[in-house]
Amino acid sequence: MTTADAFQIYAVYIKATPEAIWDAITKPEWSQQYGYGGLVDYDLRAGGAFQSRADDAMKEYPGVPDVIVDGEVIESDPPKKLVQTWRMLMDADNVEGFTTLTYEIVPSSRPGVAKLTVTHDLTNAPGLAEMVAGKRESEGAGGGWNEVLSGMKTLLETGQPMVNWG
């Protein structure tokens, strides 16, 4: 297996306002419609808790915990920037500890379009780095951040999820 970079950066242009992108990141009614379908819960103050909870479909898989990702908000500047710690808990045998995740949202020079940049510092989390880079897709781990961001873009631009989770 090849190793993934410990410091990963992803960027996508989305035909949406920064506020709509912020809501898609921080509100469960949006987060359940793209990516892995987790239900996010943020306390957006510095030091506030973050959790992504398994939805009913995820809970059908053996061993999936109620909270699949947790962390803490480091910085929150709606709708521009969110910095948080992020720890994957989905596989209890392979929890690697907290990583740092940064979302930056800026309007582009094109009207009605914003740029979302996701920076994920995965230092000391090589297994998670492989997963979020999409390198474990053939093992059923999904397409990582590329899939998550593609799903968010599709949802915000069309109003329809890229994948039907039901």
PyRosetta script that sets phi, psi and omega in degrees:
from pyrosetta import init, pose_from_sequence

init()
pose = pose_from_sequence("MTTADAFQIYAVYIKATPEAIWDAITKPEWSQQYGYGGLVDYDLRAGGAFQSRADDAMKEYPGVPDVIVDGEVIESDPPKKLVQTWRMLMDADNVEGFTTLTYEIVPSSRPGVAKLTVTHDLTNAPGLAEMVAGKRESEGAGGGWNEVLSGMKTLLETGQPMVNWG")
pose.set_psi(1, 135.7)
pose.set_omega(1, 176.8)
pose.set_phi(2, -80.3)
pose.set_psi(2, 154.7)
pose.set_omega(2, 179.2)
pose.set_phi(3, -91.4)
pose.set_psi(3, 151.8)
pose.set_omega(3, 177.2)
pose.set_phi(4, -100.0)
pose.set_psi(4, 154.9)
pose.set_omega(4, 178.3)
pose.set_phi(5, -63.1)
pose.set_psi(5, 142.8)
pose.set_omega(5, 179.0)
pose.set_phi(6, -76.1)
pose.set_psi(6, -16.6)
pose.set_omega(6, -179.5)
pose.set_phi(7, -125.2)
pose.set_psi(7, 107.9)
pose.set_omega(7, -173.6)
pose.set_phi(8, -117.1)
pose.set_psi(8, 138.1)
pose.set_omega(8, 179.5)
pose.set_phi(9, -127.8)
pose.set_psi(9, 130.9)
pose.set_omega(9, 178.6)
pose.set_phi(10, -128.7)
pose.set_psi(10, 140.5)
pose.set_omega(10, 177.9)
pose.set_phi(11, -136.8)
pose.set_psi(11, 144.5)
pose.set_omega(11, 178.8)
pose.set_phi(12, -147.0)
pose.set_psi(12, 141.1)
pose.set_omega(12, 173.4)
pose.set_phi(13, -96.2)
pose.set_psi(13, 131.1)
pose.set_omega(13, -175.9)
pose.set_phi(14, -127.5)
pose.set_psi(14, 133.0)
pose.set_omega(14, 176.4)
pose.set_phi(15, -77.7)
pose.set_psi(15, 81.7)
pose.set_omega(15, -177.8)
pose.set_phi(16, -165.6)
pose.set_psi(16, 161.6)
pose.set_omega(16, 176.5)
pose.set_phi(17, -77.2)
pose.set_psi(17, 157.6)
pose.set_omega(17, 173.1)
pose.set_phi(18, -56.2)
pose.set_psi(18, -36.3)
pose.set_omega(18, 179.5)
pose.set_phi(19, -63.5)
pose.set_psi(19, -40.9)
pose.set_omega(19, 179.1)
pose.set_phi(20, -66.1)
pose.set_psi(20, -39.6)
pose.set_omega(20, 177.8)
pose.set_phi(21, -65.6)
pose.set_psi(21, -43.7)
pose.set_omega(21, 177.7)
pose.set_phi(22, -56.6)
pose.set_psi(22, -46.4)
pose.set_omega(22, 179.4)
pose.set_phi(23, -62.7)
pose.set_psi(23, -39.1)
pose.set_omega(23, 179.4)
pose.set_phi(24, -62.9)
pose.set_psi(24, -31.5)
pose.set_omega(24, 178.5)
pose.set_phi(25, -78.3)
pose.set_psi(25, -41.4)
pose.set_omega(25, -166.0)
pose.set_phi(26, -105.1)
pose.set_psi(26, -4.2)
pose.set_omega(26, -176.6)
pose.set_phi(27, -117.4)
pose.set_psi(27, 131.8)
pose.set_omega(27, -175.5)
pose.set_phi(28, -63.7)
pose.set_psi(28, -30.4)
pose.set_omega(28, 179.9)
pose.set_phi(29, -64.0)
pose.set_psi(29, -21.7)
pose.set_omega(29, 175.1)
pose.set_phi(30, -94.0)
pose.set_psi(30, -47.4)
pose.set_omega(30, -173.5)
pose.set_phi(31, -61.7)
pose.set_psi(31, -26.7)
pose.set_omega(31, 180.0)
pose.set_phi(32, -74.1)
pose.set_psi(32, -6.4)
pose.set_omega(32, -176.4)
pose.set_phi(33, -104.8)
pose.set_psi(33, 0.9)
pose.set_omega(33, 178.0)
pose.set_phi(34, -147.2)
pose.set_psi(34, 172.1)
pose.set_omega(34, 179.9)
pose.set_phi(35, 62.6)
pose.set_psi(35, -127.3)
pose.set_omega(35, -178.3)
pose.set_phi(36, -95.2)
pose.set_psi(36, 3.1)
pose.set_omega(36, 175.1)
pose.set_phi(37, 75.4)
pose.set_psi(37, 16.5)
pose.set_omega(37, 179.3)
pose.set_phi(38, -70.8)
pose.set_psi(38, 153.6)
pose.set_omega(38, 179.9)
pose.set_phi(39, -98.4)
pose.set_psi(39, 104.8)
pose.set_omega(39, -176.4)
pose.set_phi(40, -77.7)
pose.set_psi(40, 151.4)
pose.set_omega(40, 175.6)
pose.set_phi(41, -142.0)
pose.set_psi(41, 112.4)
pose.set_omega(41, -177.7)
pose.set_phi(42, -115.4)
pose.set_psi(42, 136.5)
pose.set_omega(42, 159.6)
pose.set_phi(43, -102.6)
pose.set_psi(43, 102.3)
pose.set_omega(43, -167.7)
pose.set_phi(44, -79.9)
pose.set_psi(44, 19.2)
pose.set_omega(44, 172.4)
pose.set_phi(45, -91.1)
pose.set_psi(45, 151.9)
pose.set_omega(45, 174.2)
pose.set_phi(46, -55.8)
pose.set_psi(46, 128.6)
pose.set_omega(46, -176.2)
pose.set_phi(47, 89.8)
pose.set_psi(47, -6.6)
pose.set_omega(47, -179.6)
pose.set_phi(48, -71.9)
pose.set_psi(48, 156.1)
pose.set_omega(48, -177.4)
pose.set_phi(49, -81.4)
pose.set_psi(49, 150.8)
pose.set_omega(49, 171.8)
pose.set_phi(50, -129.2)
pose.set_psi(50, 136.0)
pose.set_omega(50, 172.2)
pose.set_phi(51, -142.3)
pose.set_psi(51, 146.3)
pose.set_omega(51, 166.8)
pose.set_phi(52, -119.9)
pose.set_psi(52, 119.5)
pose.set_omega(52, -175.7)
pose.set_phi(53, -98.6)
pose.set_psi(53, 147.4)
pose.set_omega(53, 176.8)
pose.set_phi(54, -66.2)
pose.set_psi(54, 138.4)
pose.set_omega(54, 173.4)
pose.set_phi(55, -84.0)
pose.set_psi(55, 178.2)
pose.set_omega(55, -175.8)
pose.set_phi(56, -60.2)
pose.set_psi(56, -38.8)
pose.set_omega(56, 179.9)
pose.set_phi(57, -64.6)
pose.set_psi(57, -41.5)
pose.set_omega(57, 178.7)
pose.set_phi(58, -64.1)
pose.set_psi(58, -37.5)
pose.set_omega(58, -177.1)
pose.set_phi(59, -65.4)
pose.set_psi(59, -15.2)
pose.set_omega(59, 178.3)
pose.set_phi(60, -73.2)
pose.set_psi(60, -19.8)
pose.set_omega(60, 179.0)
pose.set_phi(61, -79.3)
pose.set_psi(61, 137.8)
pose.set_omega(61, -179.2)
pose.set_phi(62, -61.8)
pose.set_psi(62, 135.5)
pose.set_omega(62, 173.5)
pose.set_phi(63, 81.4)
pose.set_psi(63, -1.1)
pose.set_omega(63, 179.7)
pose.set_phi(64, -76.8)
pose.set_psi(64, 122.0)
pose.set_omega(64, -179.6)
pose.set_phi(65, -75.5)
pose.set_psi(65, 165.5)
pose.set_omega(65, 177.5)
pose.set_phi(66, -62.5)
pose.set_psi(66, -45.5)
pose.set_omega(66, 177.0)
pose.set_phi(67, -98.0)
pose.set_psi(67, 117.6)
pose.set_omega(67, -176.4)
pose.set_phi(68, -97.3)
pose.set_psi(68, -22.9)
pose.set_omega(68, 176.0)
pose.set_phi(69, -143.5)
pose.set_psi(69, 140.0)
pose.set_omega(69, 173.6)
pose.set_phi(70, -137.6)
pose.set_psi(70, 172.1)
pose.set_omega(70, 179.8)
pose.set_phi(71, 172.4)
pose.set_psi(71, -166.1)
pose.set_omega(71, -178.0)
pose.set_phi(72, -139.9)
pose.set_psi(72, 139.9)
pose.set_omega(72, 177.1)
pose.set_phi(73, -74.2)
pose.set_psi(73, 129.0)
pose.set_omega(73, 176.5)
pose.set_phi(74, -97.5)
pose.set_psi(74, -44.3)
pose.set_omega(74, -178.5)
pose.set_phi(75, -147.2)
pose.set_psi(75, 137.4)
pose.set_omega(75, 178.8)
pose.set_phi(76, -137.8)
pose.set_psi(76, 118.4)
pose.set_omega(76, 178.9)
pose.set_phi(77, -134.1)
pose.set_psi(77, 77.4)
pose.set_omega(77, -176.3)
pose.set_phi(78, -62.2)
pose.set_psi(78, 141.5)
pose.set_omega(78, -10.5)
pose.set_phi(79, -98.4)
pose.set_psi(79, 39.1)
pose.set_omega(79, -172.7)
pose.set_phi(80, -103.6)
pose.set_psi(80, -43.8)
pose.set_omega(80, -170.3)
pose.set_phi(81, -150.7)
pose.set_psi(81, 137.6)
pose.set_omega(81, 174.3)
pose.set_phi(82, -136.3)
pose.set_psi(82, 123.2)
pose.set_omega(82, 176.2)
pose.set_phi(83, -119.0)
pose.set_psi(83, 132.8)
pose.set_omega(83, -176.8)
pose.set_phi(84, -151.0)
pose.set_psi(84, 160.6)
pose.set_omega(84, 166.2)
pose.set_phi(85, -84.9)
pose.set_psi(85, 158.2)
pose.set_omega(85, -172.0)
pose.set_phi(86, -151.2)
pose.set_psi(86, 121.4)
pose.set_omega(86, -179.5)
pose.set_phi(87, -131.4)
pose.set_psi(87, 123.0)
pose.set_omega(87, 178.6)
pose.set_phi(88, -79.8)
pose.set_psi(88, 126.7)
pose.set_omega(88, -178.5)
pose.set_phi(89, -115.3)
pose.set_psi(89, 2.7)
pose.set_omega(89, -172.6)
pose.set_phi(90, -58.0)
pose.set_psi(90, -37.0)
pose.set_omega(90, 180.0)
pose.set_phi(91, -115.6)
pose.set_psi(91, 99.7)
pose.set_omega(91, -173.7)
pose.set_phi(92, -57.4)
pose.set_psi(92, -25.9)
pose.set_omega(92, -179.7)
pose.set_phi(93, -78.5)
pose.set_psi(93, -12.9)
pose.set_omega(93, -174.7)
pose.set_phi(94, -127.8)
pose.set_psi(94, 29.1)
pose.set_omega(94, 178.1)
pose.set_phi(95, -71.7)
pose.set_psi(95, 124.2)
pose.set_omega(95, -174.7)
pose.set_phi(96, -105.6)
pose.set_psi(96, -2.7)
pose.set_omega(96, -179.6)
pose.set_phi(97, 104.0)
pose.set_psi(97, -177.2)
pose.set_omega(97, -173.8)
pose.set_phi(98, -80.2)
pose.set_psi(98, 139.5)
pose.set_omega(98, 171.9)
pose.set_phi(99, -116.0)
pose.set_psi(99, 175.6)
pose.set_omega(99, 178.8)
pose.set_phi(100, -117.3)
pose.set_psi(100, 129.2)
pose.set_omega(100, -176.7)
pose.set_phi(101, -121.2)
pose.set_psi(101, 131.1)
pose.set_omega(101, 179.1)
pose.set_phi(102, -125.8)
pose.set_psi(102, 127.6)
pose.set_omega(102, 171.9)
pose.set_phi(103, -107.4)
pose.set_psi(103, 128.9)
pose.set_omega(103, 174.2)
pose.set_phi(104, -126.2)
pose.set_psi(104, 128.8)
pose.set_omega(104, -176.7)
pose.set_phi(105, -122.5)
pose.set_psi(105, 123.9)
pose.set_omega(105, 178.5)
pose.set_phi(106, -134.9)
pose.set_psi(106, 142.0)
pose.set_omega(106, 173.5)
pose.set_phi(107, -63.6)
pose.set_psi(107, 145.1)
pose.set_omega(107, 176.2)
pose.set_phi(108, -94.1)
pose.set_psi(108, 178.6)
pose.set_omega(108, 178.0)
pose.set_phi(109, -75.2)
pose.set_psi(109, -10.8)
pose.set_omega(109, 178.5)
pose.set_phi(110, -91.8)
pose.set_psi(110, 128.1)
pose.set_omega(110, -178.6)
pose.set_phi(111, -57.1)
pose.set_psi(111, 134.3)
pose.set_omega(111, 176.6)
pose.set_phi(112, 77.8)
pose.set_psi(112, 7.3)
pose.set_omega(112, -178.5)
pose.set_phi(113, -120.4)
pose.set_psi(113, 137.8)
pose.set_omega(113, 176.4)
pose.set_phi(114, -127.2)
pose.set_psi(114, 155.1)
pose.set_omega(114, 178.1)
pose.set_phi(115, -106.1)
pose.set_psi(115, 128.4)
pose.set_omega(115, 174.9)
pose.set_phi(116, -109.4)
pose.set_psi(116, 123.2)
pose.set_omega(116, 174.8)
pose.set_phi(117, -114.4)
pose.set_psi(117, 128.4)
pose.set_omega(117, 177.3)
pose.set_phi(118, -112.8)
pose.set_psi(118, 122.3)
pose.set_omega(118, 176.5)
pose.set_phi(119, -115.5)
pose.set_psi(119, 124.3)
pose.set_omega(119, -177.9)
pose.set_phi(120, -122.6)
pose.set_psi(120, 112.7)
pose.set_omega(120, 177.0)
pose.set_phi(121, -90.3)
pose.set_psi(121, 107.7)
pose.set_omega(121, -174.6)
pose.set_phi(122, -109.2)
pose.set_psi(122, 28.6)
pose.set_omega(122, 177.5)
pose.set_phi(123, -54.2)
pose.set_psi(123, 132.4)
pose.set_omega(123, -179.9)
pose.set_phi(124, 67.7)
pose.set_psi(124, 21.0)
pose.set_omega(124, 176.5)
pose.set_phi(125, -136.1)
pose.set_psi(125, 63.4)
pose.set_omega(125, -174.0)
pose.set_phi(126, -63.5)
pose.set_psi(126, -35.9)
pose.set_omega(126, 178.5)
pose.set_phi(127, -66.9)
pose.set_psi(127, -42.9)
pose.set_omega(127, 177.5)
pose.set_phi(128, -66.2)
pose.set_psi(128, -37.7)
pose.set_omega(128, 177.3)
pose.set_phi(129, -58.9)
pose.set_psi(129, -41.9)
pose.set_omega(129, 176.6)
pose.set_phi(130, -60.8)
pose.set_psi(130, -45.6)
pose.set_omega(130, -176.3)
pose.set_phi(131, -65.8)
pose.set_psi(131, -50.3)
pose.set_omega(131, -175.5)
pose.set_phi(132, -72.2)
pose.set_psi(132, -16.6)
pose.set_omega(132, 173.7)
pose.set_phi(133, -81.8)
pose.set_psi(133, -5.7)
pose.set_omega(133, -179.9)
pose.set_phi(134, 83.2)
pose.set_psi(134, 9.6)
pose.set_omega(134, -176.4)
pose.set_phi(135, -78.3)
pose.set_psi(135, -5.5)
pose.set_omega(135, 178.1)
pose.set_phi(136, -114.9)
pose.set_psi(136, 21.4)
pose.set_omega(136, -179.4)
pose.set_phi(137, -60.6)
pose.set_psi(137, -38.7)
pose.set_omega(137, -179.6)
pose.set_phi(138, -65.8)
pose.set_psi(138, -16.5)
pose.set_omega(138, 178.0)
pose.set_phi(139, -93.4)
pose.set_psi(139, 4.9)
pose.set_omega(139, 179.9)
pose.set_phi(140, 89.0)
pose.set_psi(140, 12.8)
pose.set_omega(140, -177.6)
pose.set_phi(141, -90.1)
pose.set_psi(141, 5.2)
pose.set_omega(141, 178.5)
pose.set_phi(142, 82.1)
pose.set_psi(142, 178.8)
pose.set_omega(142, -174.8)
pose.set_phi(143, -94.0)
pose.set_psi(143, 13.6)
pose.set_omega(143, 175.5)
pose.set_phi(144, 67.3)
pose.set_psi(144, -154.1)
pose.set_omega(144, -176.4)
pose.set_phi(145, -60.8)
pose.set_psi(145, -34.0)
pose.set_omega(145, 178.2)
pose.set_phi(146, -60.1)
pose.set_psi(146, -42.4)
pose.set_omega(146, 178.3)
pose.set_phi(147, -68.6)
pose.set_psi(147, -43.3)
pose.set_omega(147, 179.8)
pose.set_phi(148, -59.2)
pose.set_psi(148, -48.6)
pose.set_omega(148, -177.4)
pose.set_phi(149, -69.9)
pose.set_psi(149, -34.7)
pose.set_omega(149, 175.3)
pose.set_phi(150, -63.2)
pose.set_psi(150, -41.0)
pose.set_omega(150, 178.3)
pose.set_phi(151, -65.3)
pose.set_psi(151, -41.1)
pose.set_omega(151, 178.1)
pose.set_phi(152, -63.6)
pose.set_psi(152, -45.3)
pose.set_omega(152, -179.7)
pose.set_phi(153, -60.0)
pose.set_psi(153, -48.0)
pose.set_omega(153, 179.3)
pose.set_phi(154, -58.7)
pose.set_psi(154, -47.1)
pose.set_omega(154, -178.8)
pose.set_phi(155, -61.0)
pose.set_psi(155, -47.8)
pose.set_omega(155, -177.3)
pose.set_phi(156, -69.3)
pose.set_psi(156, -33.0)
pose.set_omega(156, -177.0)
pose.set_phi(157, -85.9)
pose.set_psi(157, -27.5)
pose.set_omega(157, -176.4)
pose.set_phi(158, -114.5)
pose.set_psi(158, -17.4)
pose.set_omega(158, -174.8)
pose.set_phi(159, 80.1)
pose.set_psi(159, 2.6)
pose.set_omega(159, -179.3)
pose.set_phi(160, -121.8)
pose.set_psi(160, 142.1)
pose.set_omega(160, 176.4)
pose.set_phi(161, -67.6)
pose.set_psi(161, 148.8)
pose.set_omega(161, 177.0)
pose.set_phi(162, -69.1)
pose.set_psi(162, -35.4)
pose.set_omega(162, -178.4)
pose.set_phi(163, -122.5)
pose.set_psi(163, 136.7)
pose.set_omega(163, 175.4)
pose.set_phi(164, -87.1)
pose.set_psi(164, 106.1)
pose.set_omega(164, -176.9)
pose.set_phi(165, -76.7)
pose.set_psi(165, -15.6)
pose.set_omega(165, -177.5)
pose.set_phi(166, -78.8)
pose.dump_pdb("model.pdb")
